[in-house]
Amino acid sequence: MLHLAGLLDELERSEPARAAMAILESALARRSVDEQTAFWRAVDLYYVSRKAPPEETANTTLGAASQMAAAV
């Protein structure tokens, strides 16, 4: 969960990160509460698992997430 805390810090400091989160929140707002919960559970599992990306790819993951949210 420490990694997610770092992403939240980046979100507060970074305009592109805030824009990506706004897109993500907009896309999730069109989903049911169960779908939103499942999405955040999957994000949590991904970042807490051993499959989490190394630090150098974390920023590219955030960019990919904003592209996926825009496609939804």
C-alpha positions as CSV (number, residue, x, y, z in Angstrom):
1,M,0.0,0.0,0.0
2,L,3.0,2.3,0.4
3,H,3.3,2.4,-3.4
4,L,-0.2,3.7,-3.7
5,A,0.6,6.4,-1.1
6,G,3.4,7.5,-3.4
7,L,1.0,7.8,-6.3
8,L,-1.4,9.8,-4.2
9,D,1.4,12.2,-3.4
10,E,2.2,12.5,-7.1
11,L,-1.5,13.1,-7.8
12,E,-1.4,16.1,-5.4
13,R,1.7,17.6,-7.0
14,S,1.2,16.8,-10.7
15,E,-1.3,18.5,-13.1
16,P,-1.2,15.5,-15.6
17,A,-1.8,13.1,-12.7
18,R,-4.8,15.2,-11.5
19,A,-6.1,15.3,-15.1
20,A,-5.8,11.5,-15.4
21,M,-7.6,11.0,-12.1
22,A,-10.4,13.3,-13.3
23,I,-10.8,11.2,-16.5
24,L,-10.8,8.0,-14.4
25,E,-13.3,9.3,-11.9
26,S,-15.6,10.5,-14.8
27,A,-15.4,7.0,-16.4
28,L,-16.1,5.3,-13.1
29,A,-19.0,7.6,-12.3
30,R,-20.9,5.9,-15.2
31,R,-20.4,2.5,-13.6
32,S,-22.3,0.8,-10.8
33,V,-21.0,0.8,-7.2
34,D,-20.2,-2.9,-7.6
35,E,-18.2,-2.2,-10.8
36,Q,-16.3,0.7,-9.1
37,T,-15.5,-1.5,-6.1
38,A,-14.3,-4.3,-8.4
39,F,-12.1,-1.8,-10.3
40,W,-10.4,-0.4,-7.2
41,R,-10.0,-3.9,-5.7
42,A,-8.2,-5.0,-8.9
43,V,-6.0,-1.9,-8.7
44,D,-5.2,-2.6,-5.1
45,L,-4.4,-6.3,-5.9
46,Y,-2.1,-5.2,-8.8
47,Y,-0.1,-2.7,-6.8
48,V,0.1,-4.8,-3.7
49,S,1.0,-8.0,-5.5
50,R,4.5,-9.0,-6.5
51,K,3.5,-8.1,-10.1
52,A,3.6,-4.4,-9.4
53,P,5.7,-2.5,-11.8
54,P,9.2,-1.3,-10.7
55,E,9.4,2.4,-9.8
56,E,10.8,3.4,-13.2
57,T,7.6,2.2,-15.0
58,A,5.1,3.5,-12.5
59,N,4.8,6.8,-14.3
60,T,4.1,5.1,-17.6
61,T,1.4,3.0,-15.9
62,L,-0.4,6.2,-14.8
63,G,-0.3,7.4,-18.4
64,A,-1.7,4.1,-19.7
65,A,-4.5,4.3,-17.1
66,S,-5.6,7.7,-18.3
67,Q,-5.6,6.4,-21.9
68,M,-7.7,3.4,-20.9
69,A,-10.1,5.6,-18.9
70,A,-10.5,7.9,-21.9
71,A,-11.4,5.0,-24.1
72,V,-14.2,3.9,-21.7
